[in-house]
Amino acid sequence: MSTEQTVSFGYEQVSPEEKTARVGAVFASVAKRYDIMNDLMSAGMHRLWKDDFVRRLNPLPCEQILDMAGGTGDIAFRIAARGADVTVADINPNMLEVGMARAATRGLTSLVWREENAETLSFPDQSFDGYTIAFGIRNVTDIPAALKEAHRVLRWGGRFFCLEFSTTTWPGFADIYDLYSEKLVPRIGEIVAKDADSYRYLIESIRRFPKMPEFAAMIRAAGLAQVKYTPILGGAVAIHSGWKV
């Protein structure tokens, strides 16, 4: 199989169809333990990052926001608390089931839940004022296609926000982070969630994800403007944003 016909699944090269299926299996496996997964991968800091992410998005009452790959609702709950109308979309029905159950326990009935592929959204052009994706874009098989779809469904003047793990540039911290993520997270995942392989893939997917300037260039190539990125922990995590103008 030539590399032109393959995409990365962690450190492996597989066909696009196989990646989509295998990513689906990973998230079907971890859906009920997704909060634990995020705690393991971020040492619990993901909650603060998500708060900051939504603050930067600055959702306004009655705005229409699409939260892509948002199955368990973490971002959607924060956006809805600001008064915006949120559609939660995810390719994985297991993740959506967890999110809908969590919303029910919170008494949140206004959220719309949709099973959607980020690369081929079913929404009409110019449907949303904002598009968010948190810790999901690196698992998309065809990232440029997903970014073009984000641009398509945004209204003129709409904004794109992405929260994703990246590559830290802090000397010293990078070595500590690599040791923690490569060695400890899969071991802890095996102990806590009984699934070392899924956690190992998720760490490997971070290593293969484009560095911040490269991903910013991909966002621009999709047609979004005023693209910028904000590194967190030296770039271990980054918030990328752009506007449809």
C-alpha positions as CSV (number, residue, x, y, z in Angstrom):
1,M,0.0,0.0,0.0
2,S,1.6,3.3,-1.1
3,T,1.9,6.2,1.4
4,E,-0.2,8.3,-1.0
5,Q,-3.1,6.0,-0.3
6,T,-2.7,5.9,3.5
7,V,-3.2,8.2,6.5
8,S,-1.7,8.0,10.0
9,F,-3.3,6.0,12.7
10,G,-1.0,6.8,15.6
11,Y,2.4,5.7,14.3
12,E,0.9,3.3,11.7
13,Q,0.0,4.1,8.1
14,V,-3.4,2.7,7.2
15,S,-6.1,3.2,4.6
16,P,-8.5,6.1,5.2
17,E,-11.3,3.6,5.6
18,E,-9.4,1.6,8.2
19,K,-8.5,4.8,10.1
20,T,-12.1,5.9,10.3
21,A,-13.2,2.4,11.5
22,R,-10.3,2.1,14.0
23,V,-10.9,5.6,15.5
24,G,-14.5,4.7,15.8
25,A,-13.6,1.6,17.8
26,V,-11.3,3.6,20.1
27,F,-14.0,6.1,21.0
28,A,-16.6,3.4,21.3
29,S,-14.3,1.8,23.9
30,V,-13.5,4.9,25.9
31,A,-16.9,6.8,25.6
32,K,-18.1,5.9,29.1
33,R,-14.7,6.7,30.5
34,Y,-14.1,9.9,28.5
35,D,-13.8,12.2,31.5
36,I,-11.2,9.9,33.0
37,M,-9.3,9.8,29.7
38,N,-9.1,13.6,29.6
39,D,-8.0,13.7,33.2
40,L,-5.2,11.2,32.5
41,M,-4.1,13.0,29.3
42,S,-4.1,16.5,30.8
43,A,-3.5,15.8,34.5
44,G,-7.0,17.3,35.1
45,M,-6.2,20.6,33.5
46,H,-8.6,20.1,30.5
47,R,-11.4,21.7,32.5
48,L,-9.5,25.0,32.8
49,W,-8.5,24.8,29.1
50,K,-12.1,24.3,28.1
51,D,-13.3,27.3,30.2
52,D,-10.7,29.5,28.5
53,F,-11.6,28.1,25.1
54,V,-15.3,29.0,25.5
55,R,-14.4,32.4,27.0
56,R,-12.4,33.2,23.9
57,L,-15.2,32.0,21.6
58,N,-17.5,34.5,23.5
59,P,-20.8,32.9,22.5
60,L,-23.7,35.3,22.6
61,P,-27.4,34.7,23.4
62,C,-29.3,33.2,20.4
63,E,-26.2,32.6,18.4
64,Q,-26.1,29.2,16.5
65,I,-23.0,27.2,17.4
66,L,-21.9,23.9,16.0
67,D,-19.8,21.9,18.4
68,M,-18.2,19.2,16.3
69,A,-16.7,16.0,17.8
70,G,-18.5,17.2,21.0
71,G,-20.2,14.0,21.9
72,T,-20.0,14.0,25.6
73,G,-21.1,17.6,25.9
74,D,-18.2,19.2,27.8
75,I,-17.9,22.2,25.4
76,A,-21.6,22.4,24.6
77,F,-22.6,22.7,28.3
78,R,-20.3,25.6,28.7
79,I,-21.6,27.3,25.5
80,A,-25.2,26.8,26.4
81,A,-24.6,28.4,29.8
82,R,-23.8,31.6,27.9
83,G,-27.2,31.6,26.2
84,A,-26.2,30.3,22.7
85,D,-28.1,27.6,20.8
86,V,-25.8,24.6,20.4
87,T,-25.9,21.7,18.0
88,V,-23.6,18.9,19.2
89,A,-22.3,16.7,16.4
90,D,-20.2,13.6,16.6
91,I,-19.5,10.7,14.3
92,N,-19.6,8.3,17.2
93,P,-23.0,7.3,18.5
94,N,-21.5,6.0,21.7
95,M,-20.1,9.4,22.5
96,L,-23.4,11.0,21.7
97,E,-25.2,8.6,24.1
98,V,-22.9,9.6,26.9
99,G,-23.5,13.3,26.2
100,M,-27.3,13.0,26.0
101,A,-27.3,11.1,29.3
102,R,-25.1,13.8,30.9
103,A,-27.4,16.5,29.5
104,A,-30.5,14.8,30.9
105,T,-29.0,14.7,34.4
106,R,-28.3,18.5,34.1
107,G,-31.9,19.2,32.9
108,L,-30.5,20.6,29.6
109,T,-33.2,20.1,27.0
110,S,-32.2,22.8,24.4
111,L,-29.2,21.0,22.9
112,V,-29.5,19.4,19.5
113,W,-27.7,16.1,19.0
114,R,-26.6,14.9,15.6
115,E,-24.5,12.0,14.3
116,E,-22.3,13.7,11.7
117,N,-19.0,13.1,9.9
118,A,-16.9,16.3,10.1
119,E,-15.7,15.7,6.5
120,T,-19.3,15.6,5.0
121,L,-21.6,17.6,7.1
122,S,-25.3,17.5,6.3
123,F,-26.0,21.1,7.3
124,P,-26.8,23.8,4.7
125,D,-24.3,26.5,3.8
126,Q,-24.0,29.4,6.3
127,S,-25.9,27.7,9.1
128,F,-23.8,28.7,12.1
129,D,-22.3,31.7,13.8
130,G,-19.5,29.6,15.3
131,Y,-17.9,26.2,14.9
132,T,-16.0,24.6,17.7
133,I,-14.0,21.4,17.9
134,A,-12.1,20.4,21.0
135,F,-9.7,17.5,21.1
136,G,-11.3,16.0,18.0
137,I,-9.6,17.4,14.8
138,R,-6.6,15.1,15.1
139,N,-8.8,12.1,14.9
140,V,-10.5,13.2,11.7
141,T,-9.3,11.1,8.7
142,D,-9.3,14.0,6.2
143,I,-8.5,17.1,8.2
144,P,-8.5,19.5,5.1
145,A,-11.9,18.3,4.1
146,A,-13.2,18.9,7.7
147,L,-11.8,22.4,7.7
148,K,-13.4,23.2,4.4
149,E,-16.7,21.9,5.7
150,A,-16.3,24.2,8.8
151,H,-15.8,27.1,6.5
152,R,-18.9,26.1,4.4
153,V,-21.3,25.9,7.3
154,L,-20.2,29.1,8.9
155,R,-22.0,32.3,8.2
156,W,-20.1,35.3,6.9
157,G,-18.5,36.9,10.0
158,G,-18.6,33.5,11.8
159,R,-15.7,32.2,13.7
160,F,-13.9,28.9,14.0
161,F,-12.2,27.7,17.2
162,C,-10.2,24.6,17.7
163,L,-8.7,23.3,21.0
164,E,-6.2,20.5,20.5
165,F,-3.1,18.9,21.9
166,S,0.1,20.0,20.1
167,T,3.8,20.1,20.6
168,T,5.3,22.0,23.5
169,T,8.4,24.1,22.8
170,W,9.4,24.6,26.4
171,P,12.9,23.1,27.1
172,G,12.9,20.6,29.8
173,F,9.1,20.4,30.1
174,A,9.0,18.7,26.7
175,D,11.0,15.8,28.0
176,I,8.9,15.5,31.1
177,Y,5.7,15.7,29.1
178,D,6.9,13.0,26.6
179,L,7.8,10.7,29.4
180,Y,4.4,11.2,31.1
181,S,2.4,10.8,27.9
182,E,4.3,8.0,26.2
183,K,5.1,5.8,29.2
184,L,2.6,6.6,32.0
185,V,-0.7,7.4,30.3
186,P,-1.1,4.0,28.6
187,R,-0.1,2.3,31.8
188,I,-2.6,4.3,33.8
189,G,-5.2,3.7,31.1
190,E,-4.7,0.0,31.4
191,I,-5.2,0.1,35.2
192,V,-8.1,2.6,35.3
193,A,-9.9,1.9,32.1
194,K,-8.7,-1.6,31.2
195,D,-7.7,-0.2,27.7
196,A,-4.0,0.6,27.2
197,D,-4.2,0.4,23.4
198,S,-6.8,3.2,23.0
199,Y,-4.8,5.5,25.2
200,R,-1.6,4.6,23.4
201,Y,-3.2,5.5,20.1
202,L,-4.5,8.8,21.5
203,I,-1.0,9.7,22.6
204,E,0.5,8.7,19.3
205,S,-2.1,10.8,17.4
206,I,-0.9,13.8,19.3
207,R,2.7,13.2,18.1
208,R,1.6,12.9,14.5
209,F,-0.6,16.1,14.6
210,P,0.8,19.1,12.7
211,K,2.7,21.7,14.7
212,M,0.9,24.9,15.5
213,P,2.1,27.0,12.5
214,E,1.5,24.1,10.1
215,F,-2.1,23.6,11.4
216,A,-2.7,27.4,11.1
217,A,-1.6,27.2,7.5
218,M,-4.2,24.4,6.9
219,I,-6.9,26.6,8.4
220,R,-6.0,29.4,6.1
221,A,-6.0,27.0,3.1
222,A,-9.6,26.1,3.9
223,G,-10.6,29.8,3.4
224,L,-10.6,31.2,6.9
225,A,-8.9,34.5,7.6
226,Q,-7.3,36.3,10.6
227,V,-6.0,32.9,11.7
228,K,-4.1,32.8,15.0
229,Y,-3.1,30.4,17.6
230,T,-2.5,30.6,21.4
231,P,-0.1,28.1,22.9
232,I,-0.8,26.7,26.4
233,L,2.0,25.1,28.3
234,G,4.4,26.1,25.6
235,G,2.2,24.5,22.9
236,A,1.4,21.2,24.6
237,V,-2.1,22.4,23.9
238,A,-3.2,25.2,21.5
239,I,-6.2,27.2,20.7
240,H,-6.5,28.0,16.9
241,S,-9.0,30.4,15.6
242,G,-10.1,31.9,12.3
243,W,-13.0,33.9,10.8
244,K,-15.1,33.6,7.7
245,V,-14.8,37.1,6.1
